[in-house]
Amino acid sequence: MSMAVAGLLAGMALGFAGYFGGFGAFLLVAALGAVGFVAGRFLDGDLEPGEFFRRAGGRERDARRR
């Protein structure tokens, strides 16, 4: 499935949630979609758990301080 089709489906789901369920449902669908996206990227191997907890710059930044 292309990213355009995935984006279309996500947009339609958010639109239906917003129309039929109100703003709270819209936020819930958006949040669960984001969690599902991250979980999918993690399961595909595109993300590693350590990427969420590392500081920007990493070792290079610490080496410049010495």
PDB file with SEQRES, HELIX, SHEET and CRYST1 records, atoms N, CA, C and O in Angstrom:
SEQRES   1 A   66  MET SER MET ALA VAL ALA GLY LEU LEU ALA GLY MET ALA          
SEQRES   2 A   66  LEU GLY PHE ALA GLY TYR PHE GLY GLY PHE GLY ALA PHE          
SEQRES   3 A   66  LEU LEU VAL ALA ALA LEU GLY ALA VAL GLY PHE VAL ALA          
SEQRES   4 A   66  GLY ARG PHE LEU ASP GLY ASP LEU GLU PRO GLY GLU PHE          
SEQRES   5 A   66  PHE ARG ARG ALA GLY GLY ARG GLU ARG ASP ALA ARG ARG          
SEQRES   6 A   66  ARG                                                          
HELIX    1 AA1 MET A    3  GLY A   21  1                                  19    
HELIX    2 AA2 PHE A   23  ASP A   44  1                                  22    
HELIX    3 AA3 PRO A   49  PHE A   52  5                                   4    
HELIX    4 AA4 GLY A   58  ARG A   65  1                                   8    
CRYST1    1.000    1.000    1.000  90.00  90.00  90.00 P 1           1          
ATOM      1  N   MET A   1       0.848  -1.161   0.000  1.00  0.00           N  
ATOM      2  CA  MET A   1       0.000   0.000   0.000  1.00  0.00           C  
ATOM      3  C   MET A   1       0.901   1.235   0.000  1.00  0.00           C  
ATOM      4  O   MET A   1       1.842   1.334   0.788  1.00  0.00           O  
ATOM      5  N   SER A   2       0.603   2.148  -0.874  1.00  0.00           N  
ATOM      6  CA  SER A   2       1.414   3.352  -0.952  1.00  0.00           C  
ATOM      7  C   SER A   2       1.089   4.291   0.205  1.00  0.00           C  
ATOM      8  O   SER A   2       0.040   4.178   0.840  1.00  0.00           O  
ATOM      9  N   MET A   3       1.999   5.209   0.464  1.00  0.00           N  
ATOM     10  CA  MET A   3       1.800   6.169   1.555  1.00  0.00           C  
ATOM     11  C   MET A   3       0.615   7.090   1.264  1.00  0.00           C  
ATOM     12  O   MET A   3      -0.054   7.547   2.190  1.00  0.00           O  
ATOM     13  N   ALA A   4       0.350   7.366  -0.023  1.00  0.00           N  
ATOM     14  CA  ALA A   4      -0.786   8.217  -0.368  1.00  0.00           C  
ATOM     15  C   ALA A   4      -2.100   7.539  -0.007  1.00  0.00           C  
ATOM     16  O   ALA A   4      -3.011   8.187   0.509  1.00  0.00           O  
ATOM     17  N   VAL A   5      -2.206   6.248  -0.273  1.00  0.00           N  
ATOM     18  CA  VAL A   5      -3.430   5.508   0.064  1.00  0.00           C  
ATOM     19  C   VAL A   5      -3.576   5.403   1.576  1.00  0.00           C  
ATOM     20  O   VAL A   5      -4.679   5.546   2.104  1.00  0.00           O  
ATOM     21  N   ALA A   6      -2.469   5.155   2.279  1.00  0.00           N  
ATOM     22  CA  ALA A   6      -2.523   5.084   3.737  1.00  0.00           C  
ATOM     23  C   ALA A   6      -2.949   6.430   4.323  1.00  0.00           C  
ATOM     24  O   ALA A   6      -3.750   6.471   5.257  1.00  0.00           O  
ATOM     25  N   GLY A   7      -2.432   7.508   3.792  1.00  0.00           N  
ATOM     26  CA  GLY A   7      -2.826   8.843   4.239  1.00  0.00           C  
ATOM     27  C   GLY A   7      -4.287   9.140   3.951  1.00  0.00           C  
ATOM     28  O   GLY A   7      -4.974   9.762   4.762  1.00  0.00           O  
ATOM     29  N   LEU A   8      -4.761   8.695   2.794  1.00  0.00           N  
ATOM     30  CA  LEU A   8      -6.164   8.869   2.448  1.00  0.00           C  
ATOM     31  C   LEU A   8      -7.061   8.127   3.423  1.00  0.00           C  
ATOM     32  O   LEU A   8      -8.058   8.679   3.889  1.00  0.00           O  
ATOM     33  N   LEU A   9      -6.724   6.891   3.736  1.00  0.00           N  
ATOM     34  CA  LEU A   9      -7.513   6.098   4.674  1.00  0.00           C  
ATOM     35  C   LEU A   9      -7.495   6.712   6.076  1.00  0.00           C  
ATOM     36  O   LEU A   9      -8.523   6.759   6.752  1.00  0.00           O  
ATOM     37  N   ALA A  10      -6.337   7.175   6.501  1.00  0.00           N  
ATOM     38  CA  ALA A  10      -6.240   7.809   7.820  1.00  0.00           C  
ATOM     39  C   ALA A  10      -7.073   9.089   7.859  1.00  0.00           C  
ATOM     40  O   ALA A  10      -7.764   9.345   8.845  1.00  0.00           O  
ATOM     41  N   GLY A  11      -7.017   9.878   6.819  1.00  0.00           N  
ATOM     42  CA  GLY A  11      -7.800  11.105   6.756  1.00  0.00           C  
ATOM     43  C   GLY A  11      -9.293  10.834   6.763  1.00  0.00           C  
ATOM     44  O   GLY A  11     -10.058  11.546   7.413  1.00  0.00           O  
ATOM     45  N   MET A  12      -9.704   9.805   6.039  1.00  0.00           N  
ATOM     46  CA  MET A  12     -11.119   9.453   6.021  1.00  0.00           C  
ATOM     47  C   MET A  12     -11.580   8.960   7.397  1.00  0.00           C  
ATOM     48  O   MET A  12     -12.676   9.300   7.842  1.00  0.00           O  
ATOM     49  N   ALA A  13     -10.752   8.167   8.063  1.00  0.00           N  
ATOM     50  CA  ALA A  13     -11.099   7.679   9.401  1.00  0.00           C  
ATOM     51  C   ALA A  13     -11.230   8.843  10.375  1.00  0.00           C  
ATOM     52  O   ALA A  13     -12.159   8.876  11.181  1.00  0.00           O  
ATOM     53  N   LEU A  14     -10.307   9.796  10.306  1.00  0.00           N  
ATOM     54  CA  LEU A  14     -10.385  10.965  11.186  1.00  0.00           C  
ATOM     55  C   LEU A  14     -11.602  11.822  10.858  1.00  0.00           C  
ATOM     56  O   LEU A  14     -12.249  12.365  11.753  1.00  0.00           O  
ATOM     57  N   GLY A  15     -11.901  11.935   9.589  1.00  0.00           N  
ATOM     58  CA  GLY A  15     -13.079  12.706   9.186  1.00  0.00           C  
ATOM     59  C   GLY A  15     -14.368  12.089   9.702  1.00  0.00           C  
ATOM     60  O   GLY A  15     -15.227  12.795  10.232  1.00  0.00           O  
ATOM     61  N   PHE A  16     -14.509  10.775   9.552  1.00  0.00           N  
ATOM     62  CA  PHE A  16     -15.702  10.105  10.055  1.00  0.00           C  
ATOM     63  C   PHE A  16     -15.799  10.212  11.576  1.00  0.00           C  
ATOM     64  O   PHE A  16     -16.880  10.436  12.121  1.00  0.00           O  
ATOM     65  N   ALA A  17     -14.666  10.050  12.255  1.00  0.00           N  
ATOM     66  CA  ALA A  17     -14.676  10.148  13.716  1.00  0.00           C  
ATOM     67  C   ALA A  17     -15.076  11.550  14.161  1.00  0.00           C  
ATOM     68  O   ALA A  17     -15.852  11.711  15.103  1.00  0.00           O  
ATOM     69  N   GLY A  18     -14.551  12.550  13.487  1.00  0.00           N  
ATOM     70  CA  GLY A  18     -14.893  13.923  13.840  1.00  0.00           C  
ATOM     71  C   GLY A  18     -16.341  14.260  13.552  1.00  0.00           C  
ATOM     72  O   GLY A  18     -16.976  14.989  14.314  1.00  0.00           O  
ATOM     73  N   TYR A  19     -16.867  13.735  12.457  1.00  0.00           N  
ATOM     74  CA  TYR A  19     -18.241  14.050  12.077  1.00  0.00           C  
ATOM     75  C   TYR A  19     -19.249  13.343  12.975  1.00  0.00           C  
ATOM     76  O   TYR A  19     -20.198  13.959  13.460  1.00  0.00           O  
ATOM     77  N   PHE A  20     -19.040  12.052  13.193  1.00  0.00           N  
ATOM     78  CA  PHE A  20     -20.017  11.268  13.928  1.00  0.00           C  
ATOM     79  C   PHE A  20     -19.790  11.266  15.444  1.00  0.00           C  
ATOM     80  O   PHE A  20     -20.741  11.136  16.214  1.00  0.00           O  
ATOM     81  N   GLY A  21     -18.542  11.408  15.868  1.00  0.00           N  
ATOM     82  CA  GLY A  21     -18.262  11.290  17.293  1.00  0.00           C  
ATOM     83  C   GLY A  21     -17.864  12.572  17.977  1.00  0.00           C  
ATOM     84  O   GLY A  21     -17.783  12.616  19.204  1.00  0.00           O  
ATOM     85  N   GLY A  22     -17.619  13.601  17.224  1.00  0.00           N  
ATOM     86  CA  GLY A  22     -17.211  14.868  17.821  1.00  0.00           C  
ATOM     87  C   GLY A  22     -15.694  14.973  17.947  1.00  0.00           C  
ATOM     88  O   GLY A  22     -14.941  14.117  17.484  1.00  0.00           O  
ATOM     89  N   PHE A  23     -15.288  16.045  18.584  1.00  0.00           N  
ATOM     90  CA  PHE A  23     -13.855  16.344  18.677  1.00  0.00           C  
ATOM     91  C   PHE A  23     -13.111  15.334  19.547  1.00  0.00           C  
ATOM     92  O   PHE A  23     -11.958  15.012  19.261  1.00  0.00           O  
ATOM     93  N   GLY A  24     -13.744  14.832  20.596  1.00  0.00           N  
ATOM     94  CA  GLY A  24     -13.101  13.834  21.459  1.00  0.00           C  
ATOM     95  C   GLY A  24     -12.788  12.558  20.695  1.00  0.00           C  
ATOM     96  O   GLY A  24     -11.708  11.989  20.848  1.00  0.00           O  
ATOM     97  N   ALA A  25     -13.726  12.110  19.876  1.00  0.00           N  
ATOM     98  CA  ALA A  25     -13.491  10.914  19.061  1.00  0.00           C  
ATOM     99  C   ALA A  25     -12.392  11.175  18.042  1.00  0.00           C  
ATOM    100  O   ALA A  25     -11.577  10.296  17.764  1.00  0.00           O  
ATOM    101  N   PHE A  26     -12.369  12.375  17.487  1.00  0.00           N  
ATOM    102  CA  PHE A  26     -11.325  12.748  16.538  1.00  0.00           C  
ATOM    103  C   PHE A  26      -9.945  12.631  17.192  1.00  0.00           C  
ATOM    104  O   PHE A  26      -9.024  12.062  16.606  1.00  0.00           O  
ATOM    105  N   LEU A  27      -9.806  13.170  18.408  1.00  0.00           N  
ATOM    106  CA  LEU A  27      -8.520  13.103  19.108  1.00  0.00           C  
ATOM    107  C   LEU A  27      -8.146  11.666  19.461  1.00  0.00           C  
ATOM    108  O   LEU A  27      -6.977  11.292  19.366  1.00  0.00           O  
ATOM    109  N   LEU A  28      -9.118  10.863  19.863  1.00  0.00           N  
ATOM    110  CA  LEU A  28      -8.859   9.473  20.203  1.00  0.00           C  
ATOM    111  C   LEU A  28      -8.370   8.695  18.974  1.00  0.00           C  
ATOM    112  O   LEU A  28      -7.401   7.940  19.064  1.00  0.00           O  
ATOM    113  N   VAL A  29      -9.026   8.875  17.849  1.00  0.00           N  
ATOM    114  CA  VAL A  29      -8.614   8.183  16.629  1.00  0.00           C  
ATOM    115  C   VAL A  29      -7.227   8.653  16.197  1.00  0.00           C  
ATOM    116  O   VAL A  29      -6.408   7.841  15.765  1.00  0.00           O  
ATOM    117  N   ALA A  30      -6.955   9.940  16.305  1.00  0.00           N  
ATOM    118  CA  ALA A  30      -5.640  10.456  15.924  1.00  0.00           C  
ATOM    119  C   ALA A  30      -4.542   9.894  16.827  1.00  0.00           C  
ATOM    120  O   ALA A  30      -3.474   9.520  16.343  1.00  0.00           O  
ATOM    121  N   ALA A  31      -4.796   9.832  18.134  1.00  0.00           N  
ATOM    122  CA  ALA A  31      -3.797   9.309  19.066  1.00  0.00           C  
ATOM    123  C   ALA A  31      -3.559   7.822  18.844  1.00  0.00           C  
ATOM    124  O   ALA A  31      -2.412   7.375  18.829  1.00  0.00           O  
ATOM    125  N   LEU A  32      -4.618   7.057  18.672  1.00  0.00           N  
ATOM    126  CA  LEU A  32      -4.455   5.621  18.427  1.00  0.00           C  
ATOM    127  C   LEU A  32      -3.797   5.362  17.076  1.00  0.00           C  
ATOM    128  O   LEU A  32      -3.053   4.392  16.927  1.00  0.00           O  
ATOM    129  N   GLY A  33      -4.058   6.203  16.108  1.00  0.00           N  
ATOM    130  CA  GLY A  33      -3.385   6.080  14.818  1.00  0.00           C  
ATOM    131  C   GLY A  33      -1.889   6.323  14.941  1.00  0.00           C  
ATOM    132  O   GLY A  33      -1.089   5.625  14.318  1.00  0.00           O  
ATOM    133  N   ALA A  34      -1.510   7.311  15.743  1.00  0.00           N  
ATOM    134  CA  ALA A  34      -0.091   7.588  15.951  1.00  0.00           C  
ATOM    135  C   ALA A  34       0.593   6.433  16.682  1.00  0.00           C  
ATOM    136  O   ALA A  34       1.716   6.060  16.341  1.00  0.00           O  
ATOM    137  N   VAL A  35      -0.077   5.870  17.679  1.00  0.00           N  
ATOM    138  CA  VAL A  35       0.484   4.722  18.402  1.00  0.00           C  
ATOM    139  C   VAL A  35       0.634   3.529  17.456  1.00  0.00           C  
ATOM    140  O   VAL A  35       1.652   2.837  17.483  1.00  0.00           O  
ATOM    141  N   GLY A  36      -0.364   3.296  16.635  1.00  0.00           N  
ATOM    142  CA  GLY A  36      -0.291   2.204  15.671  1.00  0.00           C  
ATOM    143  C   GLY A  36       0.805   2.409  14.642  1.00  0.00           C  
ATOM    144  O   GLY A  36       1.468   1.456  14.233  1.00  0.00           O  
ATOM    145  N   PHE A  37       0.996   3.655  14.224  1.00  0.00           N  
ATOM    146  CA  PHE A  37       2.062   3.955  13.258  1.00  0.00           C  
ATOM    147  C   PHE A  37       3.432   3.661  13.855  1.00  0.00           C  
ATOM    148  O   PHE A  37       4.274   3.036  13.208  1.00  0.00           O  
ATOM    149  N   VAL A  38       3.655   4.106  15.077  1.00  0.00           N  
ATOM    150  CA  VAL A  38       4.946   3.865  15.740  1.00  0.00           C  
ATOM    151  C   VAL A  38       5.157   2.371  15.974  1.00  0.00           C  
ATOM    152  O   VAL A  38       6.258   1.858  15.773  1.00  0.00           O  
ATOM    153  N   ALA A  39       4.105   1.674  16.399  1.00  0.00           N  
ATOM    154  CA  ALA A  39       4.220   0.231  16.617  1.00  0.00           C  
ATOM    155  C   ALA A  39       4.529  -0.497  15.308  1.00  0.00           C  
ATOM    156  O   ALA A  39       5.336  -1.427  15.287  1.00  0.00           O  
ATOM    157  N   GLY A  40       3.900  -0.083  14.238  1.00  0.00           N  
ATOM    158  CA  GLY A  40       4.161  -0.688  12.936  1.00  0.00           C  
ATOM    159  C   GLY A  40       5.588  -0.450  12.469  1.00  0.00           C  
ATOM    160  O   GLY A  40       6.235  -1.358  11.947  1.00  0.00           O  
ATOM    161  N   ARG A  41       6.081   0.771  12.655  1.00  0.00           N  
ATOM    162  CA  ARG A  41       7.471   1.062  12.272  1.00  0.00           C  
ATOM    163  C   ARG A  41       8.445   0.252  13.111  1.00  0.00           C  
ATOM    164  O   ARG A  41       9.469  -0.211  12.608  1.00  0.00           O  
ATOM    165  N   PHE A  42       8.127   0.081  14.396  1.00  0.00           N  
ATOM    166  CA  PHE A  42       8.967  -0.705  15.292  1.00  0.00           C  
ATOM    167  C   PHE A  42       8.983  -2.174  14.845  1.00  0.00           C  
ATOM    168  O   PHE A  42      10.044  -2.795  14.797  1.00  0.00           O  
ATOM    169  N   LEU A  43       7.820  -2.723  14.522  1.00  0.00           N  
ATOM    170  CA  LEU A  43       7.745  -4.120  14.103  1.00  0.00           C  
ATOM    171  C   LEU A  43       8.385  -4.349  12.736  1.00  0.00           C  
ATOM    172  O   LEU A  43       8.877  -5.444  12.462  1.00  0.00           O  
ATOM    173  N   ASP A  44       8.386  -3.334  11.878  1.00  0.00           N  
ATOM    174  CA  ASP A  44       9.050  -3.442  10.581  1.00  0.00           C  
ATOM    175  C   ASP A  44      10.563  -3.372  10.715  1.00  0.00           C  
ATOM    176  O   ASP A  44      11.284  -3.726   9.782  1.00  0.00           O  
ATOM    177  N   GLY A  45      11.049  -2.922  11.859  1.00  0.00           N  
ATOM    178  CA  GLY A  45      12.477  -2.797  12.072  1.00  0.00           C  
ATOM    179  C   GLY A  45      13.028  -1.432  11.707  1.00  0.00           C  
ATOM    180  O   GLY A  45      14.244  -1.248  11.678  1.00  0.00           O  
ATOM    181  N   ASP A  46      12.162  -0.475  11.428  1.00  0.00           N  
ATOM    182  CA  ASP A  46      12.611   0.873  11.067  1.00  0.00           C  
ATOM    183  C   ASP A  46      12.972   1.707  12.291  1.00  0.00           C  
ATOM    184  O   ASP A  46      13.694   2.697  12.171  1.00  0.00           O  
ATOM    185  N   LEU A  47      12.482   1.324  13.457  1.00  0.00           N  
ATOM    186  CA  LEU A  47      12.764   2.047  14.699  1.00  0.00           C  
ATOM    187  C   LEU A  47      13.334   1.086  15.726  1.00  0.00           C  
ATOM    188  O   LEU A  47      13.037  -0.109  15.712  1.00  0.00           O  
ATOM    189  N   GLU A  48      14.152   1.620  16.611  1.00  0.00           N  
ATOM    190  CA  GLU A  48      14.663   0.844  17.735  1.00  0.00           C  
ATOM    191  C   GLU A  48      14.239   1.552  19.013  1.00  0.00           C  
ATOM    192  O   GLU A  48      14.128   2.778  19.027  1.00  0.00           O  
ATOM    193  N   PRO A  49      14.000   0.803  20.089  1.00  0.00           N  
ATOM    194  CA  PRO A  49      13.523   1.442  21.323  1.00  0.00           C  
ATOM    195  C   PRO A  49      14.465   2.523  21.844  1.00  0.00           C  
ATOM    196  O   PRO A  49      13.997   3.498  22.432  1.00  0.00           O  
ATOM    197  N   GLY A  50      15.763   2.385  21.651  1.00  0.00           N  
ATOM    198  CA  GLY A  50      16.716   3.366  22.142  1.00  0.00           C  
ATOM    199  C   GLY A  50      16.616   4.712  21.460  1.00  0.00           C  
ATOM    200  O   GLY A  50      17.088   5.711  22.003  1.00  0.00           O  
ATOM    201  N   GLU A  51      16.013   4.767  20.284  1.00  0.00           N  
ATOM    202  CA  GLU A  51      15.891   6.034  19.565  1.00  0.00           C  
ATOM    203  C   GLU A  51      14.959   7.011  20.281  1.00  0.00           C  
ATOM    204  O   GLU A  51      15.048   8.218  20.055  1.00  0.00           O  
ATOM    205  N   PHE A  52      14.075   6.517  21.132  1.00  0.00           N  
ATOM    206  CA  PHE A  52      13.162   7.387  21.856  1.00  0.00           C  
ATOM    207  C   PHE A  52      13.809   7.995  23.082  1.00  0.00           C  
ATOM    208  O   PHE A  52      13.313   8.992  23.607  1.00  0.00           O  
ATOM    209  N   PHE A  53      14.910   7.418  23.554  1.00  0.00           N  
ATOM    210  CA  PHE A  53      15.488   7.837  24.825  1.00  0.00           C  
ATOM    211  C   PHE A  53      16.856   8.492  24.692  1.00  0.00           C  
ATOM    212  O   PHE A  53      17.383   8.997  25.683  1.00  0.00           O  
ATOM    213  N   ARG A  54      17.445   8.501  23.510  1.00  0.00           N  
ATOM    214  CA  ARG A  54      18.748   9.140  23.325  1.00  0.00           C  
ATOM    215  C   ARG A  54      18.598  10.642  23.210  1.00  0.00           C  
ATOM    216  O   ARG A  54      17.606  11.151  22.690  1.00  0.00           O  
ATOM    217  N   ARG A  55      19.604  11.335  23.706  1.00  0.00           N  
ATOM    218  CA  ARG A  55      19.619  12.783  23.548  1.00  0.00           C  
ATOM    219  C   ARG A  55      20.125  13.128  22.159  1.00  0.00           C  
ATOM    220  O   ARG A  55      20.850  12.350  21.539  1.00  0.00           O  
ATOM    221  N   ALA A  56      19.740  14.288  21.682  1.00  0.00           N  
ATOM    222  CA  ALA A  56      20.224  14.761  20.389  1.00  0.00           C  
ATOM    223  C   ALA A  56      21.720  15.028  20.488  1.00  0.00           C  
ATOM    224  O   ALA A  56      22.173  15.658  21.444  1.00  0.00           O  
ATOM    225  N   GLY A  57      22.470  14.570  19.541  1.00  0.00           N  
ATOM    226  CA  GLY A  57      23.916  14.770  19.549  1.00  0.00           C  
ATOM    227  C   GLY A  57      24.672  13.557  20.020  1.00  0.00           C  
ATOM    228  O   GLY A  57      25.738  13.250  19.487  1.00  0.00           O  
ATOM    229  N   GLY A  58      24.152  12.865  20.997  1.00  0.00           N  
ATOM    230  CA  GLY A  58      24.744  11.620  21.471  1.00  0.00           C  
ATOM    231  C   GLY A  58      26.156  11.776  21.970  1.00  0.00           C  
ATOM    232  O   GLY A  58      26.449  12.693  22.737  1.00  0.00           O  
ATOM    233  N   ARG A  59      27.042  10.888  21.543  1.00  0.00           N  
ATOM    234  CA  ARG A  59      28.425  10.865  22.018  1.00  0.00           C  
ATOM    235  C   ARG A  59      29.243  12.037  21.513  1.00  0.00           C  
ATOM    236  O   ARG A  59      30.151  12.509  22.198  1.00  0.00           O  
ATOM    237  N   GLU A  60      28.925  12.503  20.323  1.00  0.00           N  
ATOM    238  CA  GLU A  60      29.677  13.633  19.773  1.00  0.00           C  
ATOM    239  C   GLU A  60      29.573  14.850  20.685  1.00  0.00           C  
ATOM    240  O   GLU A  60      30.550  15.566  20.903  1.00  0.00           O  
ATOM    241  N   ARG A  61      28.399  15.066  21.202  1.00  0.00           N  
ATOM    242  CA  ARG A  61      28.187  16.217  22.077  1.00  0.00           C  
ATOM    243  C   ARG A  61      28.980  16.070  23.371  1.00  0.00           C  
ATOM    244  O   ARG A  61      29.559  17.045  23.851  1.00  0.00           O  
ATOM    245  N   ASP A  62      29.014  14.858  23.946  1.00  0.00           N  
ATOM    246  CA  ASP A  62      29.767  14.615  25.176  1.00  0.00           C  
ATOM    247  C   ASP A  62      31.262  14.741  24.929  1.00  0.00           C  
ATOM    248  O   ASP A  62      31.983  15.210  25.810  1.00  0.00           O  
ATOM    249  N   ALA A  63      31.753  14.339  23.762  1.00  0.00           N  
ATOM    250  CA  ALA A  63      33.172  14.390  23.460  1.00  0.00           C  
ATOM    251  C   ALA A  63      33.660  15.847  23.344  1.00  0.00           C  
ATOM    252  O   ALA A  63      34.802  16.154  23.686  1.00  0.00           O  
ATOM    253  N   ARG A  64      32.781  16.737  22.860  1.00  0.00           N  
ATOM    254  CA  ARG A  64      33.180  18.143  22.738  1.00  0.00           C  
ATOM    255  C   ARG A  64      33.282  18.831  24.078  1.00  0.00           C  
ATOM    256  O   ARG A  64      33.989  19.832  24.197  1.00  0.00           O  
ATOM    257  N   ARG A  65      32.608  18.337  25.075  1.00  0.00           N  
ATOM    258  CA  ARG A  65      32.657  18.965  26.390  1.00  0.00           C  
ATOM    259  C   ARG A  65      33.978  18.721  27.101  1.00  0.00           C  
ATOM    260  O   ARG A  65      34.342  19.490  27.991  1.00  0.00           O  
ATOM    261  N   ARG A  66      34.693  17.692  26.743  1.00  0.00           N  
ATOM    262  CA  ARG A  66      35.940  17.335  27.453  1.00  0.00           C  
ATOM    263  C   ARG A  66      37.084  18.215  27.066  1.00  0.00           C  
ATOM    264  O   ARG A  66      38.193  18.043  27.572  1.00  0.00           O  
TER     265      ARG A  66                                                      
END                                                                             
